[in-house]
Amino acid sequence: MESSDNTVTPCISAVMVSYFTGPVLARSIAALRAQPEIAEIILVDNGNFPGDVKEATAGAGAPVQVISGQGNVGFAAGCNLGARNASADYLLIINPDALMPPGGAARLLADSAELDRPWLMGAKLVDPDGAEQQGSRRRVLTPGTAFVEATRLYKLAPQHPYFRRFNLHTDECPNEVVTVPTLSGAVMFLPKADYDAIGGMDENYFLHVEDVDFCLRFAKAGGEVWFNPHVAVVHFKSSSRANPVKIEARKTAGIIRYFHTHFSGAYPKPFLWLVDGLLWALFGVLFLKRAVLKGLRLIGFRMRVGGRGLTRARALARRQSER
């Protein structure tokens, strides 16, 4: 936001929830500090290695308020905690492993300036190679779409309306800002008043699905959800050292809670139970796969599993420091 003398008025509170994020945390904060529109950065420390937060928040730029001592309260509760401590007119919820590009905050502000209804805007999430990430833009998650994904029915008739996939990243990326049903919680930008009006994130979700639930509740309350393809945010997935099996378990439980909260009247209970069973069965397959791989490693097989996002982040950080 520019004043009459063309100076930028900081008007955005950036909220970041971190849990053992690793070295990319410092780069994410630095990228935010390079945005003149960022008035403050609120870092909710759910748990990090000693010294990581101090190192990441050192230096000049927008002030960083660190909220710690609450333990690992999860992503939804962490976002709400950060929002309660925010003082600016706009909120930018952003993952600690996401890099806002130069001018990104200004573009989000400019492209939302003419919106007259309550609005929520997301960015285009990309891998380090520039490819759009899964989850960047999505349809409404329903028990039907989950059933299609779980059974891979979309392979039978990809264009059939009944077999449409949840994620839209394989569709052609739009050239202009467009409405979409669902965004990723990795980047969410909206007026703080609109966030507060619907009570923020549902804290019954610990990790995952809270963003899907938030978008649906936001739309039900009369708001509009927008996808901005002009702001490409590099997102390093899997940078946290959280246990991947526990993450998948929480995700599965979250999806089931979401279905029974929003669709219990629209779908027969037996179908919901079927979807519940399929989701837990898929989790069981993942659990067994990881158990087998762990066993193979213990008996001497060298296999690379997990940690790819963290590895990419460290490699990129090394290349940047060598320049």
C-alpha positions as CSV (number, residue, x, y, z in Angstrom):
1,M,0.0,0.0,0.0
2,E,1.5,3.3,-1.1
3,S,0.9,6.7,0.5
4,S,0.5,10.0,-1.4
5,D,4.2,10.5,-1.5
6,N,4.8,7.0,-3.1
7,T,6.2,5.6,0.1
8,V,5.1,2.1,1.1
9,T,3.0,1.8,4.3
10,P,3.5,-1.5,6.0
11,C,0.1,-3.0,6.5
12,I,0.6,-6.8,6.7
13,S,1.2,-9.1,9.7
14,A,2.9,-12.3,8.5
15,V,2.0,-15.3,10.7
16,M,4.3,-18.3,10.5
17,V,4.0,-21.5,12.5
18,S,7.3,-23.4,12.8
19,Y,8.0,-27.0,14.1
20,F,11.6,-28.1,13.6
21,T,11.7,-26.4,10.2
22,G,15.4,-26.4,9.7
23,P,17.7,-24.0,7.8
24,V,15.0,-22.9,5.3
25,L,13.3,-21.0,8.2
26,A,15.9,-18.2,8.0
27,R,15.5,-17.9,4.2
28,S,11.7,-17.7,4.6
29,I,11.9,-14.9,7.2
30,A,14.5,-13.0,5.1
31,A,12.2,-13.2,2.0
32,L,9.4,-11.7,4.1
33,R,11.7,-8.9,5.4
34,A,12.4,-8.0,1.8
35,Q,8.8,-7.0,1.3
36,P,8.2,-3.4,2.3
37,E,4.5,-4.1,2.9
38,I,5.3,-6.5,5.8
39,A,4.8,-4.6,9.1
40,E,5.7,-7.5,11.4
41,I,6.4,-11.2,11.4
42,I,4.8,-13.3,14.1
43,L,6.7,-16.6,14.5
44,V,4.8,-19.2,16.5
45,D,7.5,-21.5,17.8
46,N,5.8,-24.9,18.2
47,G,9.3,-26.4,18.7
48,N,12.7,-26.0,17.1
49,F,16.3,-26.9,17.8
50,P,18.1,-24.6,20.2
51,G,19.5,-21.6,18.4
52,D,17.5,-22.1,15.1
53,V,14.9,-19.4,15.9
54,K,17.5,-16.9,17.2
55,E,19.6,-17.4,14.2
56,A,16.6,-17.1,11.8
57,T,15.3,-13.9,13.4
58,A,18.6,-12.1,13.7
59,G,19.3,-9.1,11.4
60,A,17.5,-6.0,10.2
61,G,14.1,-5.6,8.7
62,A,10.5,-6.0,9.9
63,P,10.4,-6.9,13.6
64,V,9.9,-10.6,14.5
65,Q,7.7,-11.4,17.4
66,V,8.4,-14.9,18.7
67,I,5.6,-16.7,20.5
68,S,7.0,-19.7,22.4
69,G,6.4,-21.8,25.5
70,Q,3.0,-23.2,24.4
71,G,4.5,-26.5,23.1
72,N,3.4,-28.1,19.9
73,V,-0.3,-26.9,19.7
74,G,-0.6,-27.7,16.0
75,F,-1.0,-25.6,12.9
76,A,-4.6,-24.4,13.3
77,A,-4.1,-23.3,16.9
78,G,-0.8,-21.8,16.0
79,C,-2.3,-19.7,13.3
80,N,-5.0,-18.4,15.6
81,L,-2.4,-17.6,18.3
82,G,-0.4,-15.6,15.8
83,A,-3.5,-13.8,14.5
84,R,-4.5,-12.8,18.0
85,N,-1.2,-11.1,18.4
86,A,-1.3,-9.4,14.9
87,S,-1.7,-5.6,14.8
88,A,-1.9,-4.9,11.0
89,D,-5.0,-4.8,8.8
90,Y,-4.0,-7.8,6.7
91,L,-2.9,-11.3,7.6
92,L,-0.4,-13.3,5.5
93,I,-0.4,-16.9,6.8
94,I,2.7,-18.5,5.3
95,N,4.6,-21.7,5.9
96,P,8.1,-21.5,7.3
97,D,9.4,-23.4,4.3
98,A,7.9,-21.1,1.7
99,L,9.7,-18.2,0.0
100,M,7.7,-15.1,-0.9
101,P,9.2,-13.8,-4.2
102,P,10.3,-10.1,-4.5
103,G,7.2,-7.9,-4.9
104,G,4.9,-10.8,-4.0
105,A,3.2,-9.0,-1.1
106,A,2.7,-5.9,-3.1
107,R,1.1,-7.9,-5.9
108,L,-1.3,-9.7,-3.5
109,L,-2.3,-6.3,-2.1
110,A,-2.8,-4.8,-5.6
111,D,-4.8,-7.7,-7.0
112,S,-7.1,-7.7,-4.0
113,A,-7.7,-3.9,-3.9
114,E,-10.9,-4.0,-6.0
115,L,-12.6,-6.9,-4.3
116,D,-15.7,-5.7,-2.5
117,R,-16.8,-9.0,-0.8
118,P,-15.0,-10.7,2.0
119,W,-12.0,-12.3,0.3
120,L,-9.2,-14.8,0.8
121,M,-6.3,-15.0,-1.7
122,G,-3.7,-17.7,-2.2
123,A,-0.5,-17.8,-4.3
124,K,0.8,-20.2,-6.9
125,L,2.9,-22.8,-5.0
126,V,5.8,-24.1,-7.0
127,D,8.7,-26.6,-6.5
128,P,12.3,-25.3,-6.7
129,D,12.2,-26.2,-10.4
130,G,9.2,-24.0,-11.0
131,A,6.6,-26.7,-11.5
132,E,3.2,-26.0,-9.9
133,Q,2.8,-28.0,-6.8
134,Q,-0.1,-30.3,-5.9
135,G,-2.4,-28.5,-3.5
136,S,-1.8,-25.1,-4.9
137,R,-5.5,-24.9,-6.1
138,R,-8.2,-27.4,-5.5
139,R,-11.8,-28.3,-5.8
140,V,-14.1,-28.7,-2.8
141,L,-13.1,-31.9,-1.0
142,T,-16.1,-34.2,-0.7
143,P,-16.5,-37.8,0.2
144,G,-17.1,-38.4,-3.5
145,T,-13.9,-36.9,-4.6
146,A,-12.0,-38.7,-1.8
147,F,-13.5,-42.0,-3.0
148,V,-12.4,-41.2,-6.6
149,E,-8.9,-40.4,-5.4
150,A,-8.7,-43.5,-3.1
151,T,-9.9,-45.9,-5.8
152,R,-8.2,-44.1,-8.7
153,L,-11.4,-44.1,-10.7
154,Y,-10.2,-40.9,-12.4
155,K,-8.0,-43.1,-14.6
156,L,-11.1,-44.7,-16.1
157,A,-12.6,-41.5,-17.4
158,P,-10.4,-38.4,-16.6
159,Q,-12.9,-36.0,-18.2
160,H,-16.1,-37.4,-16.7
161,P,-17.6,-34.9,-14.2
162,Y,-18.2,-37.7,-11.6
163,F,-14.5,-38.7,-11.7
164,R,-12.9,-35.3,-11.4
165,R,-9.8,-35.1,-9.2
166,F,-9.5,-32.9,-6.1
167,N,-6.3,-31.2,-7.0
168,L,-6.2,-28.8,-10.0
169,H,-2.4,-28.5,-10.5
170,T,-2.5,-30.8,-13.6
171,D,-5.0,-28.4,-15.3
172,E,-3.7,-25.5,-17.3
173,C,-2.8,-22.7,-15.0
174,P,-4.9,-19.6,-15.4
175,N,-3.3,-16.3,-16.6
176,E,-5.4,-14.1,-14.4
177,V,-6.6,-14.1,-10.8
178,V,-9.6,-16.5,-10.6
179,T,-11.9,-17.9,-7.9
180,V,-11.3,-21.4,-6.8
181,P,-13.0,-23.5,-4.1
182,T,-10.0,-24.4,-2.0
183,L,-6.4,-23.1,-1.4
184,S,-3.4,-24.4,0.5
185,G,-2.7,-23.2,4.0
186,A,0.9,-22.7,2.9
187,V,0.0,-19.2,1.7
188,M,-3.2,-17.5,2.7
189,F,-3.7,-13.7,2.5
190,L,-6.8,-11.9,3.7
191,P,-8.0,-9.0,5.8
192,K,-7.6,-9.7,9.5
193,A,-11.2,-8.7,10.1
194,D,-12.4,-11.4,7.7
195,Y,-10.3,-14.0,9.5
196,D,-11.6,-13.0,12.8
197,A,-15.2,-12.9,11.6
198,I,-15.4,-16.7,11.0
199,G,-13.4,-17.5,14.1
200,G,-10.1,-18.3,12.4
201,M,-9.0,-21.9,11.9
202,D,-10.9,-24.8,13.6
203,E,-8.5,-25.9,16.3
204,N,-10.1,-29.4,16.3
205,Y,-7.7,-30.0,13.3
206,F,-4.1,-30.5,14.6
207,L,-2.3,-30.6,11.2
208,H,-3.7,-30.8,7.7
209,V,-7.3,-30.3,6.4
210,E,-7.7,-27.2,8.6
211,D,-7.1,-25.1,5.4
212,V,-9.7,-27.1,3.4
213,D,-12.2,-26.6,6.2
214,F,-11.3,-22.9,6.5
215,C,-11.9,-22.3,2.8
216,L,-15.3,-24.1,2.9
217,R,-16.4,-22.2,6.0
218,F,-15.2,-18.9,4.5
219,A,-17.3,-19.6,1.3
220,K,-20.3,-20.6,3.3
221,A,-20.1,-17.3,5.2
222,G,-20.3,-15.4,2.0
223,G,-16.6,-14.9,1.2
224,E,-14.8,-15.4,-2.1
225,V,-11.6,-17.6,-2.4
226,W,-9.1,-16.4,-5.1
227,F,-6.1,-18.0,-6.7
228,N,-3.3,-15.6,-7.8
229,P,-1.0,-17.1,-10.5
230,H,1.2,-14.0,-10.6
231,V,2.8,-14.7,-7.2
232,A,4.9,-17.8,-7.4
233,V,6.0,-19.0,-4.0
234,V,8.7,-21.6,-3.8
235,H,7.5,-24.2,-1.2
236,F,10.0,-26.8,0.1
237,K,7.8,-29.7,1.2
238,S,8.8,-32.0,4.0
239,S,11.3,-29.7,5.6
240,S,10.0,-30.4,9.1
241,R,11.4,-33.3,11.0
242,A,8.0,-34.4,12.2
243,N,7.3,-38.1,12.0
244,P,5.7,-38.7,8.5
245,V,3.6,-41.6,9.8
246,K,2.1,-39.4,12.6
247,I,1.5,-36.7,10.0
248,E,-0.4,-39.1,7.8
249,A,-2.4,-40.4,10.8
250,R,-3.5,-36.9,11.7
251,K,-4.3,-36.1,8.1
252,T,-6.5,-39.2,7.8
253,A,-8.3,-38.4,11.0
254,G,-8.7,-34.8,9.9
255,I,-10.3,-35.7,6.6
256,I,-12.8,-38.0,8.3
257,R,-13.7,-35.3,10.8
258,Y,-14.2,-32.8,8.0
259,F,-16.5,-35.2,6.1
260,H,-18.7,-35.9,9.1
261,T,-18.8,-32.2,10.0
262,H,-19.8,-30.9,6.6
263,F,-21.4,-33.8,4.6
264,S,-23.1,-36.0,7.1
265,G,-26.5,-34.9,5.8
266,A,-25.6,-35.0,2.1
267,Y,-24.2,-38.6,1.9
268,P,-25.7,-41.9,3.3
269,K,-23.9,-43.0,6.4
270,P,-22.8,-46.3,4.9
271,F,-21.0,-44.5,2.1
272,L,-19.2,-42.3,4.7
273,W,-18.2,-45.4,6.6
274,L,-16.9,-46.9,3.4
275,V,-14.8,-43.8,2.7
276,D,-13.6,-43.8,6.3
277,G,-12.5,-47.5,5.9
278,L,-10.7,-46.8,2.6
279,L,-8.8,-43.8,4.1
280,W,-7.6,-45.9,7.1
281,A,-6.7,-48.8,4.7
282,L,-4.5,-46.4,2.7
283,F,-2.9,-45.2,5.9
284,G,-2.3,-48.9,6.8
285,V,-0.5,-49.5,3.5
286,L,1.7,-46.4,4.1
287,F,2.5,-47.6,7.6
288,L,3.5,-51.1,6.4
289,K,5.5,-49.7,3.6
290,R,7.5,-47.4,5.9
291,A,7.9,-50.3,8.4
292,V,9.4,-52.5,5.7
293,L,11.7,-49.8,4.5
294,K,12.9,-49.1,8.0
295,G,13.5,-52.9,8.5
296,L,15.6,-53.0,5.3
297,R,17.7,-50.1,6.4
298,L,18.3,-51.8,9.8
299,I,19.7,-54.9,8.0
300,G,22.1,-52.9,5.9
301,F,20.2,-51.8,2.8
302,R,20.9,-48.2,1.9
303,M,17.8,-46.5,0.7
304,R,16.8,-42.9,0.5
305,V,13.4,-42.2,1.9
306,G,11.8,-39.0,3.1
307,G,13.5,-35.7,3.8
308,R,13.7,-34.7,0.2
309,G,12.4,-31.2,0.9
310,L,14.9,-30.7,3.6
311,T,17.7,-32.0,1.4
312,R,16.7,-29.6,-1.5
313,A,16.5,-26.7,0.9
314,R,20.0,-27.3,2.3
315,A,21.5,-27.8,-1.1
316,L,19.9,-24.5,-2.3
317,A,21.1,-22.7,0.8
318,R,24.7,-23.9,0.2
319,R,24.6,-22.7,-3.4
320,Q,23.3,-19.3,-2.4
321,S,26.1,-18.9,0.3
322,E,28.8,-19.8,-2.2
323,R,27.8,-17.1,-4.6
